[in-house]
Every structure is written in C-alpha cells, then in structure tokens.
Amino acid sequence: MYLRKITLISLSFALTFIWFGVSAAAVPQVTSLRVGVYPSKTRVVIELTNPIKFRTFMLPNPYRVVVDMSEVTWAQNIKNLSVNGLVTGMRFGLFKPGSSRIVLDVNRPTLITKAFMIPPERKHGFYRLVLDIGKTNRKAFMDTYQRKRIQSAVTGKPHKTINFAAKSARDEHHKPLIMIDPGHGGVDPGAIGRGGLWEKHIVFKFARELRRQLLFTRLFRVKLTRNKDIFLRLRDRVAIARRAGADLFISVHADSIANPRVRGTSVYTLSERASDKEADALARKENMSDVIAGVDLKRRSNDVVNILIDLAQRDTMNQSAIFAKLLVEELRKDRRMLRKPQRSAGFAVLKAPDIPSVLIELGFLSNRKDEKMLRDSLVRRRLVLSINHAIEKYFKKRFVQRP
C-alpha cells in the first residue's frame, strides 16, 4: 500500500512536469522579425512557432504602426534588429497579461495595405505574419485614422486592417444605429407647397438619400421608420426607434407658413417650453398629426414614471443639443439657415427618453425658392452630405478618446 502511494505521488509529479512542459511549449514564440524593402512597399515578416490572433492599427504624431497579438515569447536573436525602408525603429514586448505588442516607427504617413498569416510550408516550419506598409500623404492618413477611431469606439477594439472584404456580424452589430424618420405619410400629407409639392414625398426622398450616403461610409447602421407612403402615429415612430436600439433619431420635415417670404433650414430639439412662439406653433401643429388618423395620444403617466423619464431625459436632451449644434454648423456652410436656426419645441416625436433626437425642417414649402431647392436632387445631396458630416463628428466627439 505504501509503495503504491509512493508510486502514485511520483506519477503525479511526473504528470505535473509534463503538463507544465506542454503548456510552456504551447506558448507561441516569435523566432524572427525581418524587414524587406520593395519599390512600392515595405514588408515586415514576423515568424512564429504557433498561430496567433492579431490586429493592427496606426497612430500619428509621430507616425507608428502597431500590431497587437496574443501573448508570445521572444527569441533572443531578435533583440538587435536592423530596420529599413519606411520602418525607422521597432519596439516589442508584453503589453498586458495575455497580449503582446509590436510598435513600428515609420518615417512618414503610411497605410497598412495588407496584413495576413501564412501557415507553415514543407520547407518552412514556422507561421509567418506578413504586413505590407505603403506610402500615403498626411490627409489620406488622417482621414483613414479618424474613420478607424470612430469604428474602434463603436466596437471597443482597434479596427482590424486585415484586408477582408466582409465584416463580421458582430462588428456590424456594434456600429451606431441611425434611425431616420421621414415625417408624415399615408393619409397625412404634411405641408403642401405653393407649386404643389407634398411634404411627405419630399422628406421620404431626402431620408432615402441620407440613408444611402450613411451606409456608404460603412460606419453606421441605418433604418427608416417608414419605408413607404404609410401613416405612422408619433408614438409608433418613437417606439420603432427604441425597439431597434437606435443611437440617434433624426426626424425630417419641411415647413409651411403664412408669410411666403420666410425661408431657410432649422434644427429642433425637445423642450417642454418652446424657444419662441413660432417654434411653439410648429410643435402644436406637428403634434396634431396623430389626430388626423383618429388617434389622440393625450395619456397621462403616473408621477413616478414621469420623474424617472425626466431623469433619463436630461442627459439625452444634452446630447441632442450637442448634435443639433454640430448640424447647424455643417448645414450653414451650404444652405441658408433660418434666423436662430437651433431651436427647441415640444415635438412629441422627439420624446424618446434614451435616444438623442432632433427634428430638421429642411425649408419652407410656402416659399417658392425653398420649394424649388428641395425639388433639386443635387441640392438635396449637398444637404445630406452636411448632415452626414455632422453625424460623424457627433460620434467622434461622444465616443472617441485620444490614444
């Protein structure tokens, strides 16, 4: 019995040593780092004993290329590495538990054109991580850098620069969701222009163009509250955005007023007390949209619910005001704005307590110049691009932090 116990203990120690040996051997090791110079690129090759997960990104001021990877060990013979081409320096080591990092100093603005892993071949027993770095200019570098930062802020991870055509479903899901709400629809035509233009038709065209341009950036997911000429109650528009988990709500309208000389674009955020009489009158007119279809939304919530909604809405209203300011700054570059273009009113469609929301009045259909402008697809496209820029700036300002 005693001998059996000794044998089991010895076997246990032996298995322990074997387990540790296997574990140590399973940790990938970087055995070689090489830099090759070609006419159109500088290629960095990292040899490894095992495959790894990795991601790459770039940093400015000074220019750097960064490779984050699974934790690895480093062969002694790569400590004194000669650099060449665009690469002027290199640092590597443990970044944090479970993660190692390589930082490549580069002598000018660059782009990572390719990043891929090659499995071992018969004559080559190592995995190879290959990075191709090409020249670019400062503007192109910063445009790419800012776009990646927005994407990184959304996903919580540095953007992968591996040259795959399709993004994963997870990455797609973590993009901000923009909900665009074309006003009116169905039995509710909205304002009717002096030349016969109906608000519900023009704002729908505008919303579809805005969705197209936003999707083209590949930075956002985009949905419309209505995809055809149908009537939607105001509370349904808000409910659609909340069910979808929207990060931003943009309601698109075109106004009409008794004075045909008034023209210009304006942006509204929610306020229980309108910023002026015109805003108050407009909000009351728009909030009557539900009554057209025989539905009145005047239902009172209990006091506790009202308090909770008010608390949640304070931050949302602040975010809405920030976005509205950015919108006005961008729109006024290409479009005549209304006097005091950033306004507030009690629009029912802006009352989602947890989604920053704005209402854009594109112009006045009661003014012939504004109506003609809104009929022009090229003018609408310029307005769309201005809104697009404001949205990108908003998410950059809200989520992106400097490295």
ChimeraX attribute file (.defattr): number of C-alpha atoms within 10 A of each C-alpha:
attribute: neighborCount
match mode: 1-to-1
recipient: residues
	/A:1	6
	/A:2	7
	/A:3	8
	/A:4	9
	/A:5	10
	/A:6	11
	/A:7	12
	/A:8	12
	/A:9	12
	/A:10	12
	/A:11	12
	/A:12	12
	/A:13	12
	/A:14	11
	/A:15	12
	/A:16	12
	/A:17	12
	/A:18	12
	/A:19	12
	/A:20	11
	/A:21	11
	/A:22	11
	/A:23	10
	/A:24	11
	/A:25	12
	/A:26	12
	/A:27	15
	/A:28	19
	/A:29	19
	/A:30	19
	/A:31	17
	/A:32	19
	/A:33	20
	/A:34	15
	/A:35	18
	/A:36	15
	/A:37	16
	/A:38	10
	/A:39	7
	/A:40	10
	/A:41	19
	/A:42	19
	/A:43	23
	/A:44	22
	/A:45	19
	/A:46	18
	/A:47	23
	/A:48	24
	/A:49	20
	/A:50	18
	/A:51	19
	/A:52	17
	/A:53	10
	/A:54	18
	/A:55	18
	/A:56	20
	/A:57	21
	/A:58	24
	/A:59	17
	/A:60	16
	/A:61	6
	/A:62	10
	/A:63	15
	/A:64	22
	/A:65	21
	/A:66	19
	/A:67	19
	/A:68	19
	/A:69	18
	/A:70	18
	/A:71	19
	/A:72	21
	/A:73	16
	/A:74	16
	/A:75	13
	/A:76	10
	/A:77	10
	/A:78	13
	/A:79	13
	/A:80	8
	/A:81	14
	/A:82	13
	/A:83	18
	/A:84	16
	/A:85	16
	/A:86	22
	/A:87	22
	/A:88	14
	/A:89	15
	/A:90	19
	/A:91	12
	/A:92	15
	/A:93	14
	/A:94	17
	/A:95	14
	/A:96	9
	/A:97	8
	/A:98	10
	/A:99	15
	/A:100	18
	/A:101	21
	/A:102	17
	/A:103	19
	/A:104	21
	/A:105	19
	/A:106	20
	/A:107	15
	/A:108	19
	/A:109	22
	/A:110	23
	/A:111	21
	/A:112	20
	/A:113	14
	/A:114	15
	/A:115	22
	/A:116	16
	/A:117	18
	/A:118	12
	/A:119	13
	/A:120	16
	/A:121	9
	/A:122	6
	/A:123	6
	/A:124	9
	/A:125	13
	/A:126	21
	/A:127	22
	/A:128	24
	/A:129	19
	/A:130	17
	/A:131	24
	/A:132	20
	/A:133	23
	/A:134	19
	/A:135	17
	/A:136	12
	/A:137	11
	/A:138	13
	/A:139	10
	/A:140	12
	/A:141	19
	/A:142	15
	/A:143	10
	/A:144	13
	/A:145	18
	/A:146	15
	/A:147	16
	/A:148	19
	/A:149	23
	/A:150	27
	/A:151	26
	/A:152	20
	/A:153	20
	/A:154	23
	/A:155	17
	/A:156	14
	/A:157	12
	/A:158	19
	/A:159	21
	/A:160	17
	/A:161	18
	/A:162	17
	/A:163	11
	/A:164	11
	/A:165	6
	/A:166	7
	/A:167	10
	/A:168	9
	/A:169	8
	/A:170	9
	/A:171	15
	/A:172	17
	/A:173	13
	/A:174	17
	/A:175	20
	/A:176	21
	/A:177	20
	/A:178	22
	/A:179	28
	/A:180	26
	/A:181	25
	/A:182	27
	/A:183	31
	/A:184	28
	/A:185	22
	/A:186	14
	/A:187	14
	/A:188	20
	/A:189	17
	/A:190	22
	/A:191	20
	/A:192	18
	/A:193	20
	/A:194	16
	/A:195	12
	/A:196	11
	/A:197	18
	/A:198	20
	/A:199	27
	/A:200	25
	/A:201	18
	/A:202	20
	/A:203	24
	/A:204	24
	/A:205	15
	/A:206	22
	/A:207	27
	/A:208	18
	/A:209	17
	/A:210	22
	/A:211	20
	/A:212	13
	/A:213	17
	/A:214	22
	/A:215	14
	/A:216	10
	/A:217	12
	/A:218	13
	/A:219	19
	/A:220	22
	/A:221	19
	/A:222	20
	/A:223	21
	/A:224	21
	/A:225	20
	/A:226	19
	/A:227	12
	/A:228	12
	/A:229	16
	/A:230	12
	/A:231	20
	/A:232	19
	/A:233	20
	/A:234	22
	/A:235	15
	/A:236	13
	/A:237	24
	/A:238	23
	/A:239	15
	/A:240	17
	/A:241	23
	/A:242	17
	/A:243	8
	/A:244	12
	/A:245	15
	/A:246	21
	/A:247	18
	/A:248	23
	/A:249	27
	/A:250	21
	/A:251	23
	/A:252	23
	/A:253	25
	/A:254	26
	/A:255	23
	/A:256	21
	/A:257	15
	/A:258	8
	/A:259	10
	/A:260	14
	/A:261	12
	/A:262	18
	/A:263	24
	/A:264	19
	/A:265	23
	/A:266	25
	/A:267	25
	/A:268	27
	/A:269	27
	/A:270	28
	/A:271	17
	/A:272	12
	/A:273	12
	/A:274	20
	/A:275	18
	/A:276	12
	/A:277	11
	/A:278	12
	/A:279	18
	/A:280	18
	/A:281	14
	/A:282	17
	/A:283	21
	/A:284	14
	/A:285	12
	/A:286	19
	/A:287	18
	/A:288	15
	/A:289	24
	/A:290	18
	/A:291	12
	/A:292	12
	/A:293	14
	/A:294	8
	/A:295	12
	/A:296	13
	/A:297	14
	/A:298	6
	/A:299	6
	/A:300	8
	/A:301	9
	/A:302	8
	/A:303	9
	/A:304	9
	/A:305	10
	/A:306	12
	/A:307	12
	/A:308	11
	/A:309	15
	/A:310	13
	/A:311	11
	/A:312	15
	/A:313	19
	/A:314	13
	/A:315	15
	/A:316	20
	/A:317	23
	/A:318	14
	/A:319	18
	/A:320	23
	/A:321	22
	/A:322	16
	/A:323	25
	/A:324	27
	/A:325	17
	/A:326	18
	/A:327	25
	/A:328	22
	/A:329	16
	/A:330	20
	/A:331	24
	/A:332	17
	/A:333	12
	/A:334	13
	/A:335	18
	/A:336	15
	/A:337	19
	/A:338	19
	/A:339	12
	/A:340	11
	/A:341	22
	/A:342	20
	/A:343	23
	/A:344	22
	/A:345	24
	/A:346	23
	/A:347	24
	/A:348	20
	/A:349	25
	/A:350	26
	/A:351	23
	/A:352	22
	/A:353	19
	/A:354	18
	/A:355	24
	/A:356	26
	/A:357	27
	/A:358	27
	/A:359	26
	/A:360	23
	/A:361	20
	/A:362	28
	/A:363	25
	/A:364	30
	/A:365	28
	/A:366	25
	/A:367	23
	/A:368	17
	/A:369	17
	/A:370	21
	/A:371	25
	/A:372	15
	/A:373	18
	/A:374	25
	/A:375	14
	/A:376	10
	/A:377	13
	/A:378	11
	/A:379	14
	/A:380	20
	/A:381	16
	/A:382	15
	/A:383	22
	/A:384	22
	/A:385	18
	/A:386	22
	/A:387	23
	/A:388	19
	/A:389	15
	/A:390	21
	/A:391	21
	/A:392	18
	/A:393	17
	/A:394	22
	/A:395	18
	/A:396	18
	/A:397	13
	/A:398	13
	/A:399	14
	/A:400	17
	/A:401	10
	/A:402	4
	/A:403	6
